[in-house]
Amino acid sequence: MKIKKRREERKKLEKKQIIVITIISSLIVIAGSTFAIFKYIDYKKEQERQLLISDIKKAYNKYIITNKKTNIYDKNLKKVGTIKKGMSLEVIKSKKEDFAYYQLANTSYYINYKDVNKIKELDSDLKYKNYITLNKNAITKNKVNLYQNAQLAITLDKKLEAPIKFIDNDYYYIDYLNHIFSIKKDEISTVKDYENSTLEEANYISIINYNTLATQCNTSDCILLSSIEEQIDYLNKNGYYGITFDEYKNWLNGNIRLMPKAILLTTPNETTEVKTLNEKYNNIINIINSNNEVKFVDDNHKTTKDSKLNSLSRYNIKKDTKIDTFVKMVLGETIPIVVPNNTSDQPKVAVINYHFFYDGNTEACNENICLDISSFRQQLDYLRDNNFKTLTMEEFRAWMYGEIDVPPKSVLLTVDDGAFGTGKHNGNKLIPILEEYNMHATLFLITGWWDINNYRSPNLDIQSHTYDMHNTGPCGKAQMICAGHDELMTDLKKSIDIIGNNTAFCFPFYTYDDEAIQAVQQSGFKLAFIGGNRKATRIDNKFKIPRYPIYKYTTLERFISIVN
């Protein structure tokens, strides 16, 4: 019995051992499988990581371009803004090989590698290449929009500080991410001084004017295209660059710092020849006349930051201007005003051009074309004391047409507009002084603006300055340039009817074109006056008679040199 019992116990033990061995074997198999699974998962993860690293490396380049509207992220990979599709950028690859974001150079922001393509170089804003960054930084509000060419380029939900490239009426233009962006002024919280650049900037700009451009020329103010091309080629070969008038105004106002060798080329009228030159030389010549905003002084001087828009010095190119004289103009040298050779033996009369008069002891006048009556009296004293004859307009007309001779010491005094101090209703400075000295002058009156009866005097001839065309027209130029032939003729007839004669006419802003001259001629006028800063001769075009504008700062010495 004992032996049988032992055998049963042994069998039970063996059975248990088999079960344990089976369980252990199963566990070993399961453990092995689990280990293999984890090993496989790790292997797959590493494969994916290596593939990501490979993709990041393949996509990376120092210069990239966004391939869609792209999110901007901070260092915690939180979205903080967007960049438009097609923006070229400089980026930096992370030292962490599997980090799927490139850092935007010179910022703490990131962009996903999938959102960019490689490019060889950044797009350049070439139109700003001659701008020196202002020594000021703009600091934006907490949310800002950056624009390029009036289109939204970047949004940023963070405050931004960046150097200011330049400023205009509506925007600050900042240098950011190797591009120039505009920011609306109301999105700027602060502007602070900051030394961004110590580069030398332009301390003067020569304004060089071409009155008439043509392939064939018959007058001294007409310049051959071949001569202009020679001059522009000189500028290009010697590192000079043309600027627009808007750029010039911003430079004058301190809103742009320009590299040295900036030049402003102008002409009063857009002709076929001007279009041809601008197509060839990238719009180097500006179409601009004297107008309410700007007036030019043809004194052959450079302009500086102290210059004023209502009295801008400029150089005038003539038919006989040589390249060496042009170079002197470019260099900002003062060029003596020389009477053309073909008038050197001709009798000459200085035509003086005034505008407004005031008493500096009791009044103020902020226009440069104002003249203190004390200065006016000094000039008339000189004329009286030196036996000058002040011509009537009819005497001047007869002289111009060769019907009479006048004394060598003769001058024609003219006054434009009829505004401040010229009439009995607006200060009454001019007429009493003329009557006191018993001298003659001619008023070119804007007849639609003021009553002609305010100017009646035996010492003051009244002639036409249009009825109502002393304005800038809808084409952006003087109204006489914008107006059609019928409109011109209607206006001139109204003026003639009020004045009662059509002896002489004066172009508003000294501006004219062929159609305007034709209308003046057809209206029966015998003479027409412009600017020019030289004496009149009988061989001058009778509808482009030059005058000397007198300014607040014109000295007695300058006046004496003019009349002599």
C-alpha positions as CSV (number, residue, x, y, z in Angstrom):
1,M,0.0,0.0,0.0
2,K,2.8,2.3,0.9
3,I,4.6,1.6,-2.4
4,K,1.4,2.3,-4.4
5,K,0.8,5.5,-2.5
6,R,4.3,6.7,-3.2
7,R,3.9,6.0,-6.9
8,E,0.7,8.1,-7.0
9,E,2.5,11.0,-5.3
10,R,5.4,10.7,-7.7
11,K,3.0,10.9,-10.6
12,K,1.3,14.0,-9.2
13,L,4.7,15.6,-8.7
14,E,5.8,14.8,-12.2
15,K,2.5,16.2,-13.5
16,K,3.0,19.4,-11.6
17,Q,6.6,19.6,-12.9
18,I,5.4,19.2,-16.5
19,I,2.8,21.9,-15.9
20,V,5.4,24.2,-14.5
21,I,7.8,23.5,-17.3
22,T,5.1,24.1,-19.8
23,I,4.1,27.4,-18.2
24,I,7.8,28.4,-18.0
25,S,8.3,27.5,-21.6
26,S,5.2,29.4,-22.7
27,L,6.4,32.4,-20.7
28,I,9.8,32.2,-22.3
29,V,8.2,32.1,-25.8
30,I,5.9,35.0,-24.9
31,A,8.7,37.0,-23.5
32,G,10.8,36.4,-26.6
33,S,8.0,37.4,-28.9
34,T,7.3,40.6,-26.9
35,F,11.0,41.5,-26.9
36,A,11.0,40.9,-30.7
37,I,8.0,43.1,-31.1
38,F,9.5,46.0,-29.1
39,K,12.7,45.5,-31.0
40,Y,10.8,45.8,-34.2
41,I,9.0,48.9,-33.1
42,D,12.3,50.6,-32.1
43,Y,13.7,49.6,-35.5
44,K,10.7,51.2,-37.3
45,K,11.0,54.3,-35.2
46,E,14.6,54.6,-36.0
47,Q,13.9,54.0,-39.7
48,E,11.3,56.8,-39.6
49,R,13.7,59.1,-37.7
50,Q,16.4,58.5,-40.3
51,L,14.0,59.1,-43.1
52,L,12.9,62.4,-41.4
53,I,16.6,63.4,-41.0
54,S,17.2,62.6,-44.6
55,D,14.2,64.7,-45.7
56,I,15.2,67.6,-43.5
57,K,18.7,67.5,-44.9
58,K,17.5,67.3,-48.5
59,A,15.0,70.2,-48.0
60,Y,17.5,72.5,-46.3
61,N,19.3,75.3,-48.0
62,K,20.5,78.6,-46.6
63,Y,18.0,80.4,-48.9
64,I,14.5,79.0,-49.3
65,I,11.1,80.1,-50.6
66,T,7.7,79.3,-49.1
67,N,5.7,77.0,-51.2
68,K,2.3,77.9,-49.6
69,K,0.9,80.3,-47.1
70,T,3.0,79.2,-44.1
71,N,2.7,79.3,-40.4
72,I,5.4,81.0,-38.2
73,Y,6.2,79.3,-34.8
74,D,7.9,80.4,-31.7
75,K,10.6,78.2,-29.9
76,N,7.8,76.2,-28.2
77,L,6.3,75.5,-31.7
78,K,3.2,77.7,-30.9
79,K,1.9,79.4,-34.0
80,V,2.6,83.2,-33.8
81,G,1.9,84.3,-37.4
82,T,1.9,83.6,-41.1
83,I,4.1,84.2,-44.2
84,K,2.6,84.5,-47.7
85,K,3.5,82.0,-50.5
86,G,6.5,82.9,-52.5
87,M,8.5,84.7,-49.8
88,S,12.3,84.1,-50.1
89,L,14.0,83.8,-46.7
90,E,17.3,82.9,-45.1
91,V,17.1,80.1,-42.6
92,I,19.3,78.1,-40.2
93,K,19.1,74.3,-39.7
94,S,18.8,73.1,-36.1
95,K,21.7,71.2,-34.5
96,K,19.2,68.6,-33.5
97,E,19.1,66.5,-36.6
98,D,15.5,65.4,-36.4
99,F,14.0,68.8,-35.6
100,A,11.6,69.5,-38.4
101,Y,11.8,73.3,-38.3
102,Y,14.2,75.8,-39.7
103,Q,14.9,79.0,-37.8
104,L,14.4,82.3,-39.6
105,A,17.7,84.0,-39.7
106,N,18.2,86.8,-37.1
107,T,14.9,86.0,-35.4
108,S,13.6,83.5,-32.7
109,Y,10.9,82.2,-35.1
110,Y,10.6,78.9,-37.0
111,I,9.1,77.5,-40.1
112,N,8.3,73.8,-41.0
113,Y,10.8,72.3,-43.5
114,K,7.9,70.9,-45.5
115,D,6.6,74.4,-46.3
116,V,9.7,75.5,-48.2
117,N,11.7,74.9,-51.4
118,K,15.3,75.6,-52.1
119,I,16.4,78.7,-54.1
120,K,19.9,79.9,-55.1
121,E,19.6,83.4,-53.7
122,L,17.2,85.8,-52.1
123,D,15.0,88.2,-54.1
124,S,16.5,91.7,-54.0
125,D,14.6,94.9,-53.6
126,L,16.7,96.7,-56.1
127,K,14.6,99.8,-56.1
128,Y,15.8,100.5,-52.5
129,K,19.5,99.7,-53.2
130,N,20.5,103.4,-53.0
131,Y,18.7,104.0,-49.7
132,I,20.7,104.1,-46.5
133,T,18.8,102.8,-43.5
134,L,17.7,105.6,-41.2
135,N,19.2,105.7,-37.7
136,K,15.8,104.9,-36.2
137,N,14.0,101.7,-35.2
138,A,10.2,101.2,-35.3
139,I,8.6,99.2,-32.5
140,T,5.2,97.8,-33.4
141,K,2.2,97.1,-31.3
142,N,1.5,93.5,-30.1
143,K,0.0,92.5,-33.4
144,V,1.3,93.7,-36.8
145,N,0.8,93.3,-40.5
146,L,3.7,93.6,-43.0
147,Y,3.0,94.6,-46.6
148,Q,4.8,94.3,-49.9
149,N,3.5,96.3,-52.9
150,A,0.3,96.9,-51.0
151,Q,-0.3,93.1,-50.5
152,L,-0.3,91.5,-47.1
153,A,3.0,89.5,-46.7
154,I,3.4,88.6,-43.1
155,T,1.2,88.6,-40.0
156,L,2.8,88.5,-36.6
157,D,1.0,88.2,-33.2
158,K,4.1,89.5,-31.4
159,K,5.8,92.9,-30.9
160,L,8.4,93.6,-33.6
161,E,11.4,96.0,-33.6
162,A,13.2,96.7,-36.9
163,P,15.3,99.4,-38.6
164,I,13.4,102.0,-40.6
165,K,14.5,102.1,-44.2
166,F,12.4,105.2,-45.1
167,I,9.0,106.9,-44.3
168,D,6.2,108.3,-46.4
169,N,2.9,109.9,-45.6
170,D,1.1,106.6,-44.7
171,Y,3.7,104.0,-43.9
172,Y,7.0,103.2,-42.2
173,Y,9.2,100.9,-44.3
174,I,11.3,98.5,-42.3
175,D,14.2,96.3,-43.1
176,Y,13.3,92.8,-41.9
177,L,14.1,89.3,-43.0
178,N,16.2,90.7,-45.9
179,H,13.2,92.5,-47.3
180,I,11.6,95.9,-47.2
181,F,8.1,95.8,-45.7
182,S,5.6,98.6,-45.1
183,I,3.7,99.0,-41.9
184,K,0.8,101.3,-41.4
185,K,1.7,104.1,-39.1
186,D,-1.1,103.3,-36.7
187,E,0.5,99.9,-36.0
188,I,3.7,101.5,-34.7
189,S,3.8,102.2,-31.0
190,T,7.3,103.8,-30.7
191,V,10.1,105.1,-32.9
192,K,13.5,105.3,-31.2
193,D,16.9,106.6,-32.2
194,Y,19.3,103.8,-33.1
195,E,22.6,103.9,-35.0
196,N,21.9,101.5,-37.9
197,S,24.3,102.9,-40.4
198,T,27.3,105.2,-40.5
199,L,27.5,105.2,-44.3
200,E,28.1,108.6,-46.1
201,E,24.9,110.0,-47.6
202,A,24.1,112.5,-50.3
203,N,24.6,116.1,-48.9
204,Y,23.4,117.7,-52.1
205,I,21.4,116.8,-55.2
206,S,21.6,118.6,-58.6
207,I,18.3,119.1,-60.3
208,I,18.9,119.2,-64.0
209,N,16.1,120.4,-66.3
210,Y,15.5,119.8,-70.1
211,N,13.0,122.3,-71.4
212,T,12.5,120.7,-74.8
213,L,13.8,117.4,-76.1
214,A,13.8,116.7,-79.9
215,T,15.5,115.0,-82.7
216,Q,15.9,118.4,-84.5
217,C,16.3,121.7,-82.7
218,N,16.0,125.3,-83.7
219,T,16.0,127.2,-80.3
220,S,18.5,127.5,-77.5
221,D,16.3,125.7,-75.1
222,C,15.9,122.7,-77.3
223,I,18.2,119.7,-76.6
224,L,19.0,117.0,-79.1
225,L,18.3,113.4,-78.0
226,S,21.9,112.5,-78.9
227,S,23.2,115.1,-76.4
228,I,20.9,113.8,-73.6
229,E,21.9,110.2,-74.3
230,E,25.6,111.2,-74.0
231,Q,24.9,112.9,-70.6
232,I,22.9,110.0,-69.3
233,D,25.6,107.5,-70.4
234,Y,28.1,109.6,-68.4
235,L,25.9,109.3,-65.3
236,N,25.6,105.5,-65.7
237,K,29.3,105.0,-66.3
238,N,30.3,107.1,-63.3
239,G,28.0,105.6,-60.7
240,Y,25.3,108.3,-60.7
241,Y,21.7,107.2,-60.4
242,G,18.4,109.0,-61.1
243,I,15.7,109.5,-58.5
244,T,12.0,110.3,-58.6
245,F,10.6,113.6,-57.5
246,D,8.8,111.8,-54.6
247,E,12.2,110.4,-53.5
248,Y,13.7,113.9,-53.7
249,K,10.9,115.3,-51.5
250,N,11.4,112.6,-48.9
251,W,15.2,113.2,-49.0
252,L,14.5,116.9,-48.4
253,N,12.2,116.1,-45.5
254,G,14.7,113.7,-43.9
255,N,12.5,110.7,-44.5
256,I,15.1,109.0,-46.8
257,R,18.8,108.8,-46.6
258,L,20.2,108.5,-50.1
259,M,23.6,107.3,-51.2
260,P,25.9,109.9,-52.8
261,K,25.6,110.6,-56.5
262,A,21.8,111.0,-56.7
263,I,20.5,113.1,-59.6
264,L,17.1,114.5,-60.4
265,L,16.5,114.9,-64.1
266,T,13.3,116.9,-65.1
267,T,11.4,118.1,-68.1
268,P,8.1,120.1,-68.2
269,N,6.2,118.0,-70.8
270,E,5.9,114.3,-71.6
271,T,6.7,114.0,-75.3
272,T,7.4,111.1,-77.6
273,E,11.1,111.8,-77.2
274,V,10.8,111.8,-73.4
275,K,9.0,108.4,-73.6
276,T,11.7,107.0,-75.8
277,L,14.4,108.1,-73.3
278,N,12.5,106.7,-70.3
279,E,11.9,103.4,-72.0
280,K,15.7,103.1,-72.7
281,Y,16.9,104.4,-69.3
282,N,14.3,103.1,-66.9
283,N,12.2,106.2,-66.4
284,I,15.2,108.4,-65.5
285,I,13.5,111.7,-66.5
286,N,10.7,113.1,-64.3
287,I,7.8,115.1,-65.8
288,I,7.4,118.1,-63.5
289,N,6.4,121.8,-63.7
290,S,6.3,124.6,-61.3
291,N,3.0,124.4,-59.5
292,N,1.4,125.2,-56.2
293,E,3.6,122.7,-54.4
294,V,6.9,123.4,-56.0
295,K,8.6,126.3,-57.7
296,F,12.0,126.3,-59.5
297,V,14.6,129.0,-59.6
298,D,16.7,128.7,-62.7
299,D,19.9,129.9,-61.1
300,N,22.3,127.0,-62.0
301,H,22.9,126.0,-58.3
302,K,22.7,122.6,-56.5
303,T,20.1,121.9,-53.8
304,T,20.8,120.9,-50.3
305,K,18.7,119.7,-47.3
306,D,18.1,123.4,-46.5
307,S,16.3,123.9,-49.8
308,K,12.6,124.7,-49.9
309,L,10.0,123.3,-52.3
310,N,8.8,126.7,-53.2
311,S,12.2,127.9,-54.4
312,L,14.2,125.0,-55.7
313,S,17.4,125.8,-57.5
314,R,18.0,123.9,-60.7
315,Y,20.3,123.8,-63.7
316,N,18.9,124.3,-67.2
317,I,20.5,122.4,-70.1
318,K,20.8,124.4,-73.3
319,K,21.3,123.3,-76.9
320,D,25.0,124.3,-76.6
321,T,25.7,122.8,-73.2
322,K,28.9,120.9,-73.4
323,I,29.6,117.6,-71.6
324,D,32.2,119.3,-69.4
325,T,29.6,121.9,-68.3
326,F,27.1,119.1,-67.6
327,V,29.7,117.3,-65.4
328,K,30.1,120.5,-63.4
329,M,26.3,120.6,-62.9
330,V,26.4,117.0,-61.7
331,L,29.1,117.8,-59.3
332,G,27.0,120.6,-57.9
333,E,29.2,123.5,-59.1
334,T,27.6,126.9,-59.7
335,I,27.4,127.6,-63.4
336,P,27.3,131.2,-64.6
337,I,24.2,132.0,-66.6
338,V,25.4,132.9,-70.0
339,V,23.4,134.6,-72.7
340,P,23.4,132.5,-75.9
341,N,25.9,133.7,-78.5
342,N,23.2,134.5,-81.1
343,T,21.8,137.2,-78.8
344,S,25.1,138.7,-77.7
345,D,24.8,141.6,-80.0
346,Q,21.1,142.1,-79.5
347,P,19.5,144.9,-77.4
348,K,18.2,143.5,-74.2
349,V,15.6,144.4,-71.6
350,A,15.4,142.8,-68.1
351,V,11.8,141.7,-67.4
352,I,11.3,141.6,-63.6
353,N,8.7,139.3,-62.1
354,Y,7.1,140.0,-58.6
355,H,4.3,138.2,-56.9
356,F,3.3,139.4,-53.4
357,F,4.1,142.5,-51.3
358,Y,4.0,143.0,-47.5
359,D,5.2,145.3,-44.8
360,G,7.7,143.4,-42.7
361,N,7.1,145.8,-39.7
362,T,3.5,144.8,-39.3
363,E,2.8,141.7,-41.4
364,A,4.2,138.3,-42.1
365,C,4.4,136.4,-45.4
366,N,5.7,132.8,-45.4
367,E,6.0,132.5,-49.2
368,N,9.4,132.9,-50.8
369,I,7.8,134.9,-53.6
370,C,6.7,137.6,-51.0
371,L,8.7,140.8,-51.1
372,D,9.0,143.2,-48.2
373,I,8.1,146.7,-49.4
374,S,11.3,148.0,-47.9
375,S,13.2,145.9,-50.4
376,F,10.8,146.9,-53.2
377,R,11.5,150.6,-52.4
378,Q,15.3,149.9,-52.5
379,Q,15.0,148.4,-55.9
380,L,12.9,151.3,-57.2
381,D,15.3,153.8,-55.6
382,Y,18.1,152.2,-57.6
383,L,16.1,152.4,-60.8
384,R,15.2,156.0,-60.2
385,D,18.6,157.1,-59.0
386,N,20.3,155.5,-62.1
387,N,17.8,156.8,-64.6
388,F,16.1,153.6,-65.6
389,K,12.9,153.7,-67.6
390,T,10.1,151.4,-66.5
391,L,8.3,150.4,-69.6
392,T,4.6,150.1,-70.2
393,M,3.5,146.9,-71.8
394,E,2.6,148.6,-75.0
395,E,6.2,150.1,-75.1
396,F,7.7,146.7,-74.5
397,R,5.5,145.1,-77.2
398,A,6.5,147.8,-79.8
399,W,10.1,147.3,-78.9
400,M,9.9,143.5,-79.3
401,Y,8.3,143.9,-82.7
402,G,11.0,146.4,-83.8
403,E,8.6,149.3,-84.0
404,I,10.5,151.5,-81.5
405,D,13.8,151.6,-79.7
406,V,14.0,152.1,-76.0
407,P,16.8,153.5,-73.8
408,P,19.5,151.1,-72.9
409,K,18.5,151.5,-69.2
410,S,15.0,150.1,-69.6
411,V,13.2,147.5,-67.5
412,L,9.7,145.9,-67.6
413,L,8.3,145.3,-64.1
414,T,5.6,142.6,-64.0
415,V,3.5,141.2,-61.2
416,D,1.7,137.8,-61.3
417,D,-1.7,136.8,-59.9
418,G,-3.2,139.8,-58.0
419,A,-2.9,138.3,-54.5
420,F,-1.4,139.6,-51.2
421,G,-0.6,143.3,-51.2
422,T,-1.2,143.9,-54.9
423,G,-4.8,145.2,-54.9
424,K,-6.7,147.9,-53.0
425,H,-8.7,145.1,-51.2
426,N,-5.8,142.9,-50.1
427,G,-3.2,145.1,-48.5
428,N,-2.7,147.8,-51.2
429,K,1.1,148.0,-51.1
430,L,1.9,147.9,-54.8
431,I,-0.2,150.7,-56.4
432,P,0.6,153.5,-53.9
433,I,4.3,152.9,-54.2
434,L,4.2,152.9,-58.0
435,E,2.2,156.1,-58.0
436,E,4.7,157.6,-55.4
437,Y,7.7,156.8,-57.7
438,N,5.7,157.5,-60.8
439,M,6.9,154.2,-62.3
440,H,5.0,151.7,-64.4
441,A,4.4,148.0,-63.9
442,T,2.2,145.3,-65.5
443,L,-0.1,143.1,-63.4
444,F,-1.0,139.7,-64.9
445,L,-4.3,139.2,-63.2
446,I,-6.2,135.9,-62.7
447,T,-9.4,137.7,-63.8
448,G,-11.9,135.1,-62.5
449,W,-10.5,135.3,-58.9
450,W,-10.5,139.0,-58.2
451,D,-12.4,142.1,-59.3
452,I,-10.3,144.1,-61.8
453,N,-11.5,147.3,-60.3
454,N,-9.3,146.7,-57.3
455,Y,-6.2,147.3,-59.4
456,R,-7.1,150.4,-61.5
457,S,-4.2,152.9,-61.7
458,P,-2.5,154.9,-64.4
459,N,0.8,153.3,-63.3
460,L,-0.4,149.7,-63.5
461,D,-1.2,148.0,-66.8
462,I,-3.5,144.9,-66.5
463,Q,-3.0,141.9,-68.7
464,S,-4.1,138.2,-68.6
465,H,-3.0,135.4,-66.4
466,T,-6.1,133.3,-67.4
467,Y,-9.6,133.6,-66.1
468,D,-9.5,130.5,-63.9
469,M,-6.6,128.2,-64.9
470,H,-4.0,129.0,-62.2
471,N,-4.6,125.5,-60.8
472,T,-3.2,122.0,-61.1
473,G,-5.4,120.1,-63.5
474,P,-6.8,116.6,-63.4
475,C,-3.8,115.2,-65.3
476,G,-1.6,116.2,-62.4
477,K,0.0,119.1,-64.4
478,A,-0.8,122.7,-64.8
479,Q,-4.5,123.2,-65.8
480,M,-3.4,124.8,-69.1
481,I,-1.6,121.6,-70.0
482,C,-4.5,119.3,-69.0
483,A,-7.2,121.4,-70.7
484,G,-8.4,120.8,-74.3
485,H,-8.3,123.4,-77.0
486,D,-11.9,124.5,-76.6
487,E,-11.6,124.9,-72.8
488,L,-8.4,127.0,-73.3
489,M,-10.1,129.3,-75.8
490,T,-13.2,129.7,-73.6
491,D,-11.1,130.7,-70.6
492,L,-8.9,133.1,-72.5
493,K,-11.9,134.8,-74.1
494,K,-13.4,135.4,-70.6
495,S,-10.2,137.0,-69.4
496,I,-9.9,139.2,-72.5
497,D,-13.4,140.4,-72.2
498,I,-12.8,141.5,-68.6
499,I,-9.5,143.2,-69.3
500,G,-10.5,144.8,-72.5
501,N,-7.3,144.0,-74.5
502,N,-5.1,141.0,-75.5
503,T,-1.7,142.5,-75.7
504,A,0.1,140.2,-73.3
505,F,-0.4,136.9,-71.5
506,C,1.5,135.2,-68.7
507,F,1.6,131.3,-68.4
508,P,0.6,130.1,-64.9
509,F,3.5,128.4,-63.1
510,Y,5.7,129.4,-66.2
511,T,4.3,126.2,-67.7
512,Y,3.3,125.7,-71.3
513,D,3.1,123.3,-74.2
514,D,2.5,123.6,-77.9
515,E,-1.3,123.5,-77.6
516,A,-1.3,126.2,-74.9
517,I,0.9,128.5,-77.0
518,Q,-1.3,127.9,-80.0
519,A,-4.4,128.9,-78.0
520,V,-2.7,132.0,-76.8
521,Q,-1.8,133.0,-80.3
522,Q,-5.2,132.2,-81.7
523,S,-6.7,134.4,-78.9
524,G,-4.9,137.3,-80.5
525,F,-2.2,137.9,-77.8
526,K,1.0,139.5,-79.1
527,L,3.3,138.4,-76.3
528,A,3.5,135.7,-73.7
529,F,5.8,135.5,-70.7
530,I,7.5,132.6,-68.8
531,G,10.5,132.3,-66.4
532,G,14.0,131.8,-67.5
533,N,16.3,134.1,-65.5
534,R,17.8,136.0,-68.5
535,K,17.1,139.2,-70.4
536,A,14.7,139.4,-73.2
537,T,15.8,140.1,-76.8
538,R,13.9,140.9,-80.0
539,I,14.9,137.5,-81.4
540,D,13.4,135.6,-78.6
541,N,10.2,133.6,-79.2
542,K,7.5,136.2,-78.5
543,F,5.4,133.6,-76.7
544,K,8.3,132.4,-74.4
545,I,9.6,135.7,-73.2
546,P,12.0,135.2,-70.2
547,R,11.8,136.9,-66.9
548,Y,13.7,137.2,-63.6
549,P,11.6,136.0,-60.6
550,I,12.2,138.1,-57.5
551,Y,12.2,136.3,-54.1
552,K,12.1,137.3,-50.5
553,Y,15.9,136.6,-50.3
554,T,16.8,138.4,-53.5
555,T,19.5,140.9,-52.5
556,L,19.8,144.5,-53.8
557,E,23.1,143.4,-55.3
558,R,21.4,140.6,-57.2
559,F,18.7,143.0,-58.4
560,I,21.4,145.4,-59.6
561,S,23.2,142.7,-61.5
562,I,19.9,141.6,-63.2
563,V,19.0,145.0,-64.5
564,N,22.5,145.8,-65.6
